[in-house]
Structures are given as structure tokens and as C-alpha cells.
Amino acid sequence: MNKSFLITLFVMMQAVAAFAQLTTVAQSPLFKEPVAGYGRILHMKDGSTVFLQITSRDGLYVDIYDEDNKPKAQTHMKANFENLLGSCVNAVFESNNDITLFISEVESRQPVLYRIIIDGKTGYIKKDEKLMMTNRYAYFAQPFITQYEPVTSFFVRKDPNSENYALVILHNNDRSVSGNLEVIWYTGAHKEIARAYYANSDRRYKNINYLDMVVLGDEKVCLFAHIYNQTEVGDKKGQLIMATLSKTTDTLALSKVNIGVKKVIDSGLVKYDPVIKKIIFIGYAHPEAGDEETYAGICGLVDPGRAAPDQEIDIYPAKAVEKTKALANRAFTGMPQNVFVRSDGGFSIVYEELTRKQVKPLNAASYVYCIKDWLAVQSFNANGQAEYSCVIPRHAELRNWEISAFNNERVSSSAQPLIKGEQYRGYGCFQYKDRVYVTMNNTEDNMKKAAQGKGVAFSTVRDTDGYYYVCDASNELPAYAPLFGLNVNKDDDGHPLVMGVSDYDADKGRFITLKMDKNTEHRGVRVVWLQP
């Protein structure tokens, strides 16, 4: 090894050290890579870490690591769910020191929801129950229910600041139903606090499109929906509402929300900001009687007590658009995928460019690619005023996994689908000291091209490594850094992350995820604990 190479390597390592590096605190022993079903890592309040794999053939695999990140328990169990046809992992969270899993599937054309409670100490199932069922799908719809099309009848949200959670059931197997929405509010011990059905008193709007909800401890559950009338084919006229469930009533108190007025809101995400004591609402919308393909992000602050007026916020990422035009001579078209609430009451929105591309081979059936392009992070203060913006060039193509609205946030509260390696082509993000960290996999050459504004996709996962960006006010085009050091020997396999199979330890400020690795005998993955 010549002297000039060592000097170059030393300079490169110094540059990496100068970056706010994510350091590996610990890693688990190597184990078999999960390649099917769903995967999730869950950090527990007692300091332990749980890796959960949910499969259709083999049931549940549970690996528990203690507070010192050492293996503590390992179990493999069968569960009551069947073949996971039309399946959806609705939620995975800690409650009452145990792991609570909600999973739905289609059984004989009927959507069914299971609630599985796993002992947080031993990993064994404590309770496995068929909790809810809704109306059967029509017989002609059965051929279209595939393994990767999730049930849209059940939605679960947990309060991050308490043990309580809520369940919404759409009894018509469709987001757009007429008076058949039910919400049930539970304690962390799975005792029912209250339940209510939606009853629309506004005769102008016959249909309801459920968007999202937030659970506010023992106080209330606030559910957001778009009520509307179908006036013509492709034309809707409606209103955003908030429906509130409290402990003292068995009805939902409805109130109009003055956000997205005269817009059709198809998707929504809500988070509670405990500093300003308001709900952040983010949605995908297009104008009434307008082009359904012309979507834009909308946002607003909503007082759950309805004492203060609603405040609509312009979240158009103008700085990201300007930077993208300078780098790539085109507009940035990203839509919100996640939101992080800061300690000062402000918040940061993660945007992603998503498009669909239909491919029609000459001698085969056509298929659709999901194209994942550039990311952006836009920061707002507690008054909703835009602050800094960061742009991250990238490119990935998914053939086997359809990405939905707010997918990044949904996966973080449920589980990552493991479908033919597509889980390596996504990205992960978390917030540490009010800065958003973004992780992704790629080759070193492609990362260099990204730094010049050229997003390039990788072809083989094993050629990639995990990288990360730190998004703050210091740079509109943040620098990247390798997660596990520079891969000097290009003949070695890389260490990509299994994106989406992760959690964040807010107490210690640690990002916990899976990385691909190998020893002298086997390839596999490890749980890895990373510290900024």
C-alpha cells in the first residue's frame, strides 16, 4: 500500500470524523435475514429492544435484547391469523410493558382484525384474539384481493404520551362510507374507555372519507375526516371535519375545520404538538371540480378544544423547488410523507417525490413501477412560518411495493413489508435534537453523483452501504456520510440497512435498525444501535 494512498485515506477519514457522525454503540449477533412478511423493531420503556417478524407460513419470530443490548429471549410461535391474504399490520406498540400487535386479513371474503399481546419479558403470546370483523367483500371482488393489497377497514393510533389507543372500524370495507364508521377508545390494559358511531347531521354531505386521528391521553380522541357529496363522476364537494370522542358521551361531537376549504382531501396525517397544544393536520388535496391528478399538500393548526380559530399554513416547499431548479433544471414535486414535532413547538415536514410508471413489455403482462425520487425537509416555527429547507437528490424504482400517502410515517407506527428486497430501496428518518436525520442505501459512486444533483438508483443491494444526511439550517444541500465507515475494499459486500425496520430511543437518542452483514461462514443481518 503506497504512501499517497494512505494520505488520501487519512484525509477522507478526517472529513468523515468532522461530520456529525452516527456511531455504532452496539450490535447483535448475526442472524438469518428476514425476507418475507413484515418486520419491526420496537424500543421498550425498560430499555430493552424487540425485533419482531410476522410471516404467513411460520407465524411470529420475537427476539428480545436487554438494556445492555445483549440477547435476552428468543421465541417462535404460531398465531391465529391464517395466510395473510389482503393483510395489513395496523399497529405495533408497547402497552402495559407488553408488545401489542394489530394485524388484519381477509378470511372468506371478510376483513378480520386480530389483536395479539406478546409478553415484553419472555416474548411469548399472552393473548391472541379475533377482535373485529366487518362486512364481506362482494363475491366478484375476491380475485382482486392479493397478498399485498391491505385491508382498509381498520385503523389504529396510540397516544405517544400515554398508554391509551383508539381503533376506527369502517364497516363497509371502504374509506368512503355512509354512517358506518365506529371508533373505540382503549386503555393500555386494553379496557374500553368509550365508543361511538359516526352519525352525520349535515344532510348536504352523505359520505365520509376517514383520514386520521389523534389520541389525547385520558381526555379525548380527535378524528379527522372529509365529508362530501359525489356531484359528478370525478367531482366531489365537501368539508373537512373533526369528530371528538370524550369519556362522558357515547356520541361524536362534530365541528367544521377551516382548512382546505373548497378542496377535496383524499389523505391526511395528524400529530399533536404538546408545546402549542394544537393538532398539526397535513393532507393531500386538489380543488373541487378540478383535476384529480393536480394534488398539493395542505396544512393547518387545530385547537382540540375549539377555543382558538383554525390556522391554515402554506407548506409549499418554495426553497426546495428553487434549489431543485438550480441543480436539475426542474421543479420539485414532492408531497409530505412524515412530520416531526420539535421541542420548541415548531415542526419539520419530510417531502418525497413519488410517481408511477407503467411498463408494457412486448411478450409479457404490463406492470407499474413506483418511482421514488428526491427528498426535502422543510422546517417551520411554532407559528407555522417557514424556516430552513434541505434537499436530498436520490432515485429508486420499486416494482413489487405500492407506496401510499404518508407511507414513511405509517410504516414507523406499524411494520415494514418485506417484499423481494424492496425494503432496501426506501429511506428512514428520525429526529435528534430538533434535527432530522435521513438514512438510505446506495453505492459510493451514486452518492457522489447525488451530491452534484443527480439521483441514481442502485441495481444490486449487496453492492450498497448505508448512508445518512443531517438536515438543519447549515446547508440546503446537506453532505452525506457513511454509517459504518468507508468501504475501501470494493470487493467486500456493503452494509445496507433494512429500511423501515427501525425505532428511535428518545431517552438515549439512539436509532435502532437492521443492517446486512456477514461473518466467515454466513451472510445475515444484525440489530444495530446508532448514536448521533
N, C-alpha and C positions, 0 to 999 in steps of 0.2 A: 504494500500500500504506500503510494508516494506521498511526499510531504505536502504538495499543493492540494491533494485531495483531503488530507487531514485538516488543513487550514480552512478549506471551504466548508467541510463538515462542521468544524468548530463554530464558524460564523453563523451557519444555519441554525445550530443548536442554541446559540446565544440569542438569535432572533426569536426563536420559539420560546425561550425562557422569559424574554421580555414581555411576551403576551400574557394576558391574564389566564394562565393555563389551568385546565381541569386536570387534577392529579388523581391517579388511581389510589384509593385508600385501601381497598381490599378486593379480592376476587375469589369466587367459589372454586371448588374442584371442577374439572371438566366433566360435562355430561352430554348425553345424546341431544343433537339439535332437534327442536320441535319443528315439524314440517307440515302439520295438518291440524285442523281445528282452530282453537283460539288460545292466545297466551296473554298473561297479565302478571305484572309484578306489583305487589301491594306492601307498602311500608306500614307497620303496625305501631300503635301508640307506645307499646312497651319496648320499642327499639328493634324488634325482630323484623325480618323481611320474608315475604311469602312469594314463591313463584308458582303460578297455577296454570296448568294446561288442561283444556277441555276438548275432548275428542269424541267423535261419534262411535267409533268401534271399541275403544278401550276405556271410556269413562274419564275419570278425573285423576290427574297427577298433581300432588301437592308436595312441594319442597319448602321447608321452613329453616331459616337461618337465624341464630340468636343475635343478641345485641352486639356481640363482638364479630358478627358476620361469619360465624362458624356453623357448619351443618348441625341441625338440631333434630329434625324429624323429616321422614320421607314416607309418603303413602301413595297407594294406587287403589282406587275404588270405582266400582260401578255405581251409576246413578240411575234414577227412574226415567230420565228422558230417553227417547228412542233413537232415531237415526239422524237427528238434527237436520231434517228437511225443512226448508224455509226458516232456518234457525236465526236467532239473534241473541247475543249476550247483552241483556238490557242494562245490567249494572253489576259491578263488583266493588264492595266496600267493607270496611271494618265496622262492626256494630257489637256492642256489649262484649268486647275482647275476642269476638269470633269473626270469621270471614263469611259474608253474606253474598250469595251469587243468585242473580235472577237470569234465567235463560228461557227463551220461548222457541217453540217449533210448531209445525203443522202436523197434526195427527188425524188421519182420516178426514182431511179437508177442514179440520177445526183447529184454529190457533189456541195453543195451550201455554200457560206460563207456570214455570216451576220456581220455587224458592228453596235453595239449598243452603243450609247453615253448616259451616265447617269449623271444627274446634280450632281456635287460634293457637293452641299449645301443642296438640298432637297431630293435627292435620286430618283427623277422621271426621266423617259426616255425623253430625248430631241430629239433623232433621232434613228430610228430603220430601217435599210435599208439592202436589199439583195444586197450585194456589187459585188460578183463574182459568176460565175458558170463555171464548166469545163465539159469535155466530159462525157457522160453517161457511167456507167458500162455496160458491156455486160449482156444480159438478164440472162445467166446461172450463173452469179456471184451474183445475187440478194439474193439467200438463204444464202449466206455466210456473208452477211453484218449484223452484230449483233450490239446490243446496245453498246457493249464495245470495238468494233474494230474501231479505229478512222480513219477518212478521212485522206489520205496522199497527198492531193492536195494543201494545203495552209500552209504557214509558215510565222510567223510574228515576227519581232525583233524590239525592241525600243532601242534607244541610252540612256543609263543611265545618260549621262551628258548633254542632251538637250531634247527638246520636239519631235524631229523627230523620225520617224519609217519607216520601209520598209516591203513590202509584196512580197513573192515569190509565184507564181502560177505554178503548174505542170499540164499542160492541158491534159496530157494523164493518169491522176489518178495514177501515178506511179513515184517513185523516179528515175527510170531508163527510161529516155525519150530521144527522138532524136529531138533536136531543138525546143522543145515546152515548154521551161522554160521562164517565164516572171517575171521581177522584177519591182515594183513600189515603189517610194520613196515619203513620205508624210511629211508635217509639222505637228506640234502639233495641228494645227487648221484643219487638215485633207485636206489640199490643196496639190495637186500633185506637186512635185518638178521636177521629171523626171521619165521616164520609158523606159525599153528596153527589147528586146528578146535576148535570147542566140542564137548565130549563130556560130557554130563550123567550124573554118577554117582549123583544123587539120584533114585531111582525114584518118589518122591512127586510130582515135577513134570516133566511131559512136554514142556512148551512153554517157549519163551524169547522175551521181548519185549526187543529191544535198545533201550537208552536213550541212552547217550552214552559217550565215552571221553576219556581224557587221556593225552598222550604226555609222559613224563618223561625228556627228553634221551636219553642212551645207556643209561639204567638199566632202564626198563621201560615197558610200555603197560598202563594200568589201564582195563578195560572194565566198564561197569555195565549190568546187565540185571535184568529181573524174570522169574523162572521161576515157572510156575504150572500148575495143572490147571483145566480148564473143568468145574466140577461141575454146573452147570445153565446154562440159557440166561441170559446176563447175569450170571452169578455165577462168580467166579474165586477160587481160594485159592492163595497163593504166597508168594514170598520174594525180597527184594532181594539180589543177589549182586554181588561184584566178581571179575572174571576177569583175572588178571595174566599178561602175556607177558614173559618175560625172554630175554636173549641166549643163555643157557646151556641152554634147553629148547625143545622143539617142542610143548609142551602148555600149556594154560591152567590156571594154579593157581586154583582156585575157593575163595572164602570168603564166608560169610554176612555181610551188613551189617545191623546192628540199627537201622535207620532205616525208618520207615513200616511197622512191624510190624502185621500183620493188616489191611493196606491193599493195594488194587490200584493199582499205579503204572503209568500209561499213558505218561507222557512224562518226560524227565529232561534235566538240564544239569549238567555238571561243569566246575569250574575249579580249578587248582592254586594254592594260596596259598603262595608261597615263604618267607614270613616265619615262619609257624607250621608249615610243612612238612606241611600236610594238604590233602586234596581237599575242596572245597566241593561237596556234592551238593544239587541242588534238583529237586523233582519235582512233578508233578500226580498226586493220588491221591484215591481215595474208599474208604470202608470195604468190606471183604469182605462179600458178601451185602447190600450197601447200594445206595442209589440212585446209578446211574452219572452222573447229572446233578449230584450234590452233590459237587463237587470242592473240594479245598483244597490249598494249597501246603505241601509238606513240605521240610525242610532238615536237613542234618547235616554234621559234620566227620568225615572218614575218614582214618586214617593209612595211607598206601600200603604201609608196611612191616608193618602189622598189629601193631605193638608197643603201641599205645595203644588203649583201647576207643573205639568209635564214640560220637559225641556228637550227639544229636538236638537241634535248635534250633527254638524256636517263632518262626515268621516271620509270624504273623498280624499284619497292619498295623493294630494297635489305634488308634494315633494318627490314621492316615489315615481310619479308619472314624469316629472321633469328630469329626474336622474336617468330613468329608463330611456327617454328620448335622446339624451346626451350619449348614452352608452350604445344603444341598439337601434336608434332612429325609429322608434315605435312607441306607442303608448303602453303604459302598464295597465293591465285589465284584471288585476287580482281582486278577489272578493274575500271578506272576512272568513277566517276559519277558527279563530280562537281569540280569547281576550283574557288578560291578566290584570287583576286589581292590585295597585301599588299601595305601599304603606302610607303614603301621603294623601290617599284618596283619588289620585289620578289612575289612569289605566292605559294599557298598551294593547293594540289590536294587531294580530298576525293575519296578513293577507296572502292568498295564494292564487296564481293563475291556473285555472282548470279549463280544459277544452276537451271535446270528444272528436275523434277522427274515425270515420268509417272506412274500412279496408275491404275491397271486393276482389279476392283472388280469382283467377280465370277458372280454376278447376276445384274450387272449394267454397264452402259457405262463407258469407261475409261475416265480419266481426268488428267490434268497436274498440279502439284504443282510448284509454283515458290519459290525456297528456297533462303532466304536472310541470309547470314552468316556474317562473321567477316568484320569489317570496319578498314580502316587505313587512316591516314592523313600524307602526305609527304610534307615537306616544301622545297622550292627552293629559292635561292637568285636571284637577278636581272640578273645575268649572266647565270642562268639555272643550277647552281651547287646545288646538294642535300645537305640539312642541316639536321634538325631533322626529326624523324618519330615516330608516335604513332600508337598503335594497340588497337582495341576495340573488344573483343570477344562478339559475340551475335548470336542468331539464331531465325529465324521466317519463317513461312510457309504460303504462300498466295495461295488460291485455286481459287479466283474469279477475280484476278487482274494481268494481264500480265505486267511485268516490262520491259521497253525498255532501250536502251542505253542512258546514261546521264539523267535518269528519275528524279533524285533529282533536277537537275538544271532546267529541263523543267517544272516541277510542280511549282517551285518557281517563274516562269515568266508567268504561266498560271493559272491553278486551280487544286485542288486535287479531283480526283474521289472519291465519297462516295459510296462504294460498300460492303455491308454486313459486315461492321466493319473492313474491311481490312485496312482502313486508320489509325487504331490504331497500326498496326504492322510494320509500316515503321519507319523512323527516320527523324529528322530535323537537320539542321546545319546553323550556321551563323558565321560571323567573327566580333570580337570586339577587338580593339587594336592589330590587327595582330595575334590574337589567334583564332583558330577555336573551337567553342562550338558545341557539338553534343548532341541532346536530343533524348530520346527513352522511351518507356514504358516497364515495367516488374515488377515482384514481387521482394520483398527484398531478398528472398532466392535465386532466379535466378541471381540477381545482384551479390550476394556474390560468386556464382559459376563462374560467368563471370570474377570476379577479380582473380580467380585461373586458368583462361584459358579455361573455359567450357561454351560455349554458349548454353543456354537452352531457349526454347520457352515457352510462357505462353499459357494457354488454355482459360481463361475467362477474358475479358477486365476489368470487374469491380473489379477484384482482384489485378489489377496493379496500379502502381503510375508512375508519370513522373520522370525521372532521367536525369542527364546531366554529360558530361565529358568536361574538358578543355584540349585541345591539344596544347602543347607547348614543348619547349626543356627540360623541367624539368623532364619528365618521359616518357619512351617508352610505359609503360602500365599505362595510367592515372587513377587516382582514380575517382569513381563515387560519386555523391551526390544527395539526393532527391530534387526535385524542390519546394515542398510545405511542407517540414519538414518530420519528421519521423512519420509514421502511427503506433502509439503504440498499439492502439486497433485493433487487427486483424479482429474483426467482422465488422469494418467500411468498406464501399466502398472506393476504392482508388480515385486518381485524375489523370487519364491518359490524355495525350494530344492528340488532333486530329492532327496527323502529316500531314504536307503539307499545312494545312490551317493556314498560318502564313505570317508575313512580318517583316522587320527589319527597325527600325527608326534610321538611321545613325546619325542624328543630336543629339539625346539624348542618343544613344547607347542602345536602348530598343528592345527586342524581343517580338513580339506581336503574340499571338496564342490563340487557344481554349483549355479549359480544361473541363473535365467531372466533374460535381459537383451535389449537391442536397441541398435542404432546408428541412424544416419539412414536406412539402407536396409533393414535386415533385423532380424528377431527371431531369437533363438537362445539359447544358453547359454554360460557361461564356467566354467572351473575357477577356484575362488576359495580362497585360503589365509587363514584367520582365526586371529588370535592373541588369547587372553584377556589 
